[in-house]
């Protein structure tokens, strides 16, 4: 069985420490080095706006500072890292999110709009999948709506109008398999048939099924063991091949622009997106080591060899 050695872990740690933004650095410390959860939450809270929503490039490829339902979902992915931790900072973050969702911003009759339903995205650097689309703005995004409804049903006041609305949306989409997974919309494990995962036909832009399964405690795990094992091997091979982060060449950037022409004649690959893609590298290393940890694919015990690290 392939595993990540402690030596490789330290090599990847150096990459993260040299390149991660504070949000991901403090997440690393929390996950792997007994770091302070409040330190991590304090950084996360800096991305929260006065209206309780989140923006400010918390999603590395969207530099819109304004709040949106989708970027709140990205914040919830980070907030999951503080599961089981109680603090005033966490309570303030949650209360702010509830307030933002209760405001009704970008909420339609059938749920919240998705990442292409925000007009102000076009005023800031963003990649094509964030460009405003009037058709997308007129209908709910099922993954975003399910994610936010679950949050409300966990933390909202049961006698509130918002809670009642969330219950209705939860019921509306109960039979729908679409979810929002690590920011990827319309992820449907049933339609993708993850039990019969085939690397040759699986969409390359989607996260591997193991990220949906999440941990050996998942009810999906018993029927997907083979898929999980192959995914974990793929993740390990990718990490072993991860070295110094590289910026794309001008030729690569020009080729991307030609394949994805900007509707207003501009460019997608501006300086902000180069920085955003650079940030993603550290975030992906942390995500991958965390999933390997959960499935016992680290060849050491996290916490037992960390005391001497500086």
HELIX and SHEET records of a PDB file:
HELIX    1   1 UNK A    6  UNK A   19  1                                  14    
HELIX    2   2 UNK A   22  UNK A   32  1                                  11    
HELIX    3   3 UNK A   37  UNK A   45  1                                   9    
HELIX    4   4 UNK A   69  UNK A   79  1                                  11    
HELIX    5   5 UNK A   80  UNK A   82  5                                   3    
HELIX    6   6 UNK A   88  UNK A  102  1                                  15    
HELIX    7   7 UNK A  119  UNK A  123  5                                   5    
HELIX    8   8 UNK A  128  UNK A  130  5                                   3    
HELIX    9   9 UNK A  134  UNK A  137  1                                   4    
HELIX   10  10 UNK A  142  UNK A  155  1                                  14    
HELIX   11  11 UNK A  161  UNK A  172  1                                  12    
HELIX   12  12 UNK A  189  UNK A  192  1                                   4    
HELIX   13  13 UNK A  194  UNK A  196  5                                   3    
HELIX   14  14 UNK A  209  UNK A  213  1                                   5    
HELIX   15  15 UNK A  222  UNK A  224  5                                   3    
HELIX   16  16 UNK A  225  UNK A  240  1                                  16    
HELIX   17  17 UNK A  250  UNK A  259  1                                  10    
HELIX   18  18 UNK A  271  UNK A  294  1                                  24    
SHEET    1   A 2 UNK A 107  UNK A 108  0                                        
SHEET    2   A 2 UNK A 111  UNK A 112 -1                                        
SHEET    1   B 2 UNK A 178  UNK A 181  0                                        
SHEET    2   B 2 UNK A 184  UNK A 188 -1                                        
END                                                                             
